[in-house]
Amino acid sequence: MKKKGFIDSLSERISYLNADEKNEILSYYSELIDDRMDMGENEEDIVSSLGSLDVIAENISGSYYHRPQSYGESTAAKPIAPTSASTGATTNSEAPVKADKSDTFKTIFSIVEIIVLIALAAVCIGVVITTVIALIVGVFVMIGSFVFMTHDFFAGLIQLGVAIIIIAVNSIISKLANMLSRFSIRRLKILISKTPA
């Protein structure tokens, strides 16, 4: 079902409400659908995720009431939250009319996380390249130690030990940096696939 069909059907089901209440509810659902479409979601998927029109209308009739008017307040209560199609339970306790601060926080956190992961991946790739170079140097030092052993056996043996330590440490660092960069890249792909176009 498209947005227009959903709004028209909901309008028929809540026709017993006064015009202000009805317009507030219809406006809420219209803005909700528009906001999610702006984030790249499919119109029909959004409408189906809101749940059954009968359940929504039933929840509205059971939850929509008049409260005493305080200074500066509207007489109409807020519209109820969308319901889950399978259970009929509300998906949040109070339906916000505009995007709330938690959405903004989540967006900012995602952006910061993406920046950190890109930096981390770049550093890890740099570390991997550096350790590969150090491994190559370690291999040349090892080869040189055998040549050096022909002139001074103990000095050549010490040089061989240093070469083995260089190779071992750089192998471990390279493996850890490689694992960390792969994790960063995988996490980036997940985050980027969740961001709306």
C-alpha positions in Angstrom: 0.0 0.0 0.0 1.2 3.5 -0.8 1.2 6.5 1.5 -1.9 8.1 0.0 -3.9 4.9 0.4 -2.7 4.4 4.0 -3.6 8.0 5.0 -7.0 7.8 3.3 -7.8 4.5 4.9 -6.7 5.7 8.3 -8.7 8.9 7.9 -11.9 6.8 7.3 -11.2 4.7 10.4 -10.7 7.7 12.7 -13.5 9.8 11.3 -15.1 9.9 14.7 -12.4 12.2 16.0 -12.7 16.0 15.8 -11.0 17.7 12.9 -8.0 18.9 14.9 -7.3 15.5 16.4 -7.7 13.7 13.1 -5.5 16.2 11.3 -2.8 15.9 14.0 -2.7 12.1 13.6 -2.8 12.1 9.8 -0.1 14.8 9.8 2.1 12.7 12.1 1.9 9.6 10.0 2.4 11.6 6.8 5.5 13.2 8.2 6.7 9.8 9.5 6.4 8.2 6.1 8.0 11.2 4.3 11.0 11.3 6.8 11.7 7.6 6.3 11.4 8.0 2.5 13.9 10.8 2.7 16.2 8.4 4.4 16.0 6.1 1.4 13.4 3.5 2.5 10.8 2.1 0.1 7.3 3.7 0.5 5.4 0.4 0.5 7.9 -1.2 3.0 7.4 1.8 5.4 3.6 1.5 5.2 3.7 -2.2 5.9 6.1 -1.7 8.8 3.6 0.5 10.5 1.3 -2.4 11.0 -2.3 -3.2 10.4 -4.6 -0.2 9.9 -7.3 -1.9 12.1 -4.8 -2.2 15.0 -3.6 1.4 14.6 -7.2 2.7 14.5 -8.1 0.5 17.5 -5.1 1.8 19.5 -6.0 5.4 18.5 -9.6 4.9 19.7 -8.3 3.4 23.0 -5.5 5.9 23.6 -6.7 9.2 22.1 -8.3 11.2 24.9 -8.9 14.8 26.0 -6.8 16.1 28.9 -7.4 19.2 30.9 -6.0 22.2 29.1 -3.2 24.0 30.9 -1.9 27.4 29.9 -0.6 27.3 26.3 -1.4 23.6 25.7 -3.6 22.1 23.0 -6.7 20.2 24.1 -5.8 17.2 21.9 -3.5 14.5 23.2 -0.5 13.4 21.1 -1.0 10.7 18.5 0.1 7.2 19.5 3.1 5.5 18.2 3.0 3.1 15.2 2.4 -0.5 16.2 4.1 -3.7 15.3 2.2 -5.6 12.6 2.6 -8.9 14.3 1.9 -8.1 18.0 -0.1 -4.8 17.8 2.2 -3.5 20.5 3.4 0.1 20.2 7.0 0.4 18.9 7.8 3.4 21.1 6.1 5.0 24.1 5.2 8.3 22.6 5.3 9.2 18.9 7.5 12.2 18.3 6.4 14.7 15.6 10.0 15.6 14.7 13.3 13.7 14.7 14.4 13.5 18.3 17.9 14.1 19.8 18.7 10.3 19.9 18.5 10.2 16.1 20.9 13.1 15.9 23.2 11.5 18.4 23.1 8.2 16.5 24.0 10.0 13.2 26.9 11.9 14.8 28.1 8.7 16.5 28.0 6.9 13.2 30.0 9.7 11.4 32.6 9.7 14.2 32.8 6.0 14.1 33.3 6.0 10.3 36.1 8.6 10.6 37.8 6.7 13.4 37.6 3.4 11.5 39.0 5.0 8.3 41.9 6.5 10.3 42.5 3.1 12.1 42.5 1.2 8.8 44.9 3.7 7.3 47.3 3.4 10.2 47.0 -0.4 10.2 47.8 -0.6 6.5 50.8 1.7 7.1 52.0 -0.6 9.9 51.6 -3.7 7.7 53.7 -2.1 5.0 56.3 -1.0 7.5 56.5 -4.4 9.1 56.8 -6.1 5.7 59.8 -3.9 4.9 61.2 -4.7 8.3 60.8 -8.4 7.6 62.7 -8.1 4.4 65.5 -6.2 6.3 65.4 -9.0 8.9 65.9 -11.6 6.2 68.9 -9.7 4.7 70.4 -9.4 8.3 70.0 -13.1 8.7 71.7 -13.8 5.4 74.5 -11.3 6.3 74.9 -13.1 9.7 75.9 -16.3 7.9 78.5 -14.4 5.9 79.7 -12.6 9.1 80.0 -16.0 10.9 82.8 -17.0 8.6 85.0 -14.1 10.0 83.7 -14.0 13.6 81.5 -16.8 14.7 80.1 -15.3 17.9 79.4 -11.9 16.3 77.6 -13.7 13.5 75.6 -15.8 15.9 74.5 -12.6 17.8 73.5 -11.0 14.5 71.5 -14.1 13.6 69.7 -14.0 16.9 68.8 -10.3 16.4 67.6 -11.1 12.9 65.3 -13.9 14.2 63.9 -11.5 16.9 63.3 -8.8 14.3 61.5 -11.2 12.0 59.4 -12.7 14.9 58.3 -9.4 16.4 57.5 -7.9 13.0 55.5 -11.0 12.0 53.4 -10.7 15.1 52.9 -6.9 14.6 52.1 -7.4 11.0 49.5 -10.1 11.7 47.8 -8.0 14.4 47.7 -4.9 12.2 46.3 -6.9 9.3 43.6 -8.4 11.5 42.7 -4.9 12.9 42.6 -3.3 9.4 40.4 -6.1 8.1 38.0 -5.6 11.1 38.0 -1.8 10.4 37.2 -2.3 6.8 34.4 -4.8 7.5 32.9 -2.5 10.1 33.1 0.4 7.6 31.3 -1.6 4.9 28.5 -2.4 7.4 28.2 1.3 8.5 28.2 2.6 5.0 25.6 0.0 3.8 23.3 1.3 6.6 23.6 5.0 5.8 20.8 6.3 3.6 21.7 7.4 0.1 
